[in-house]
Amino acid sequence: MYFCFMKNWRLNFVLGIILLFGAAIVGRLVYLQIIQGGHYGAMAKGQQKSFQPLFGERGKILFEDGKILAVDASEDGSPRKYLQGNIASQVVGFFGGESIGQYGVEGFYDDILQGKINFLGKGDNDIEKELKSSDIYLTLDYNIQFTAEKLLEKAKKDLDIKSGQIIVIDPVGGKISAMANFPNFNPNSYSEAENFQIFQNGAIQKLFEPGSIMKPITMASAINEGKINPNTSYIDVGKLKIGGYAIYNYDNRVWGEKTMTEVLEKSINTGAVFAERQLGNELFVKYLNGFGFFEPTNIGLQGEVYSENKELKKGYEINYATASFGQGIAITPIQMIKAFSAIANGGKMANPYIVKKITGRELEKIQGVGSEISAKEIITPKTASQVTAMLVSVVENGYAKAARIPGYYLAGKTGTAQIPWSMIDVNKEGYSGETWQSFIGFGPAFNPKFMIFIKLDNPKTKTAEYSAVPIFRELAKYIIDYWQIPPDYE
């Protein structure tokens, strides 16, 4: 009985203590939440506001001459307004619903365009300074960009191309005056696009096999090593057998004895293989690496891709042979034009860039803002001059005659390559009947002011001679007149 009494007493004592503490806590909560609720609520909101991020006005994107491409437009109910509509849309990108820049310049330079993020509590002057954004001036020339895009639209109408790209660059300094894509889109209504692939910039984000525009690179490499010269001859019998494979010339032509210059004029596949064999596989790959075909150009736009071309590096003889004339090697248009600049620029490969200046920034610390003094020598000036002369002969005497402009020496090369089925249907192997047709050329040939690259996806013509070459001539003539480039001869 005594034991039971003691046990109940202790239990009651513990319960009393618990009730007492519970009452104290409830009382404190009533005091904080009801009696002092307004006071502490205001304090909480004040603290939240102190740590709420603020964004400054987003910087503008402009053409080289100051014509505005993109501007902050939050007062119109849209965060960004693109004043030129579809023009240069894949270069510019867009400001997405997640309040970040996506694709192109908007994506790559998002933090620079947006400015820094700060918090309240430092004083108005500090906040204004911290939040200041930067404007980005591109190297693009509005008139050349507009003309290039219109030519691609015309190619759709006349040649029924699936897509296409045009790049115009200064091969000496690397400044890009145009980077046009077809089809394009309107960044003001990007959400209406049915296929997100339209946002991709084909000049830097889509691989292709270059075809015969690779032949001058092969020739330059072999000439630079002293293995051949422009007058070196060989005898073409129409085909080559390598292992279990056979290589043929276009249209199964048999050319007989031809020089290396004539190989470029007539775009002879077996002649390119001959040049590669004189050079040797190891040196061939070394030069391809030097020309930048296994790495990105770092142009400073979001999403640049490149291929390591692992199949080429496996050491199979057939892969080296086909790569010599541009089949079985995957590159981007921007890689091609960068490599070709070494031929036009006395052997030095320029770095392509598309941003001219960024307001209020130390440009040397920002990737993608180019410099004309960063060219890398790949071949000697003598080699570059010899290959340039060979390419002039292609325009004067070869398959690029349609590129000729009276009074000017122009250098260039056509390219037609079959599109692998894997690019069209992943379930199929080998090559389809569709083609990439391209042309790359520069002028004036011995004092170049511009280089133009044109790629058309499956135009309704047999070769680039009838598709890309006439477009090159029209754009080259426009640039010559626009820039008032003096003629080479009367």
Number of C-alpha atoms within 10 A of each C-alpha: 5 6 7 8 9 10 10 10 10 11 10 11 11 11 10 12 11 12 12 11 11 12 12 12 12 11 11 13 14 13 12 15 13 11 11 12 14 12 12 12 13 11 12 12 10 11 13 11 13 14 12 11 11 13 15 18 18 25 22 21 25 22 22 19 12 13 14 16 22 27 18 18 14 12 8 9 8 11 17 20 22 24 15 16 16 17 22 26 29 27 26 28 27 26 25 17 10 7 10 13 22 21 24 25 24 27 21 20 21 20 16 21 25 24 20 17 15 20 17 16 12 10 9 9 8 13 18 11 13 15 19 19 22 22 21 25 22 26 23 26 18 21 15 19 23 16 17 27 25 15 19 25 20 14 22 20 10 12 18 16 22 14 21 25 24 29 22 29 28 22 31 24 21 27 25 24 25 26 28 30 28 25 20 20 20 21 27 20 12 17 11 11 13 8 7 10 9 18 23 21 27 28 27 26 17 16 18 23 26 30 27 26 27 23 28 26 25 24 30 28 27 23 25 23 15 12 16 20 20 19 12 14 18 16 14 20 14 19 15 17 10 13 9 6 8 10 17 16 19 15 7 10 13 16 17 11 12 17 16 26 26 22 27 28 24 20 27 24 26 27 29 26 23 22 27 26 17 16 21 14 18 11 15 22 18 11 20 17 13 18 25 18 23 18 15 17 21 18 19 21 25 24 15 21 18 21 15 15 14 10 12 19 13 10 12 13 13 18 18 26 25 20 26 30 29 26 22 23 24 20 26 23 24 25 24 20 26 22 26 28 30 27 29 31 24 22 24 25 28 29 27 29 27 25 26 20 18 19 14 12 13 9 16 10 8 13 15 21 22 26 17 15 11 13 19 14 16 22 23 18 18 14 25 24 19 20 26 25 19 25 27 28 23 26 24 19 13 21 22 30 19 18 26 20 16 12 12 18 23 29 29 33 30 32 27 27 25 20 21 21 16 13 13 12 10 9 7 12 11 9 15 15 10 17 24 23 31 30 28 24 33 31 23 23 22 18 14 19 19 24 29 23 24 28 28 26 21 23 25 17 15 13 21 25 22 18 25 28 28 18 21 28 20 15 18 24 18 16 18 18 11 11 10 9 14 11 13 15 8 6
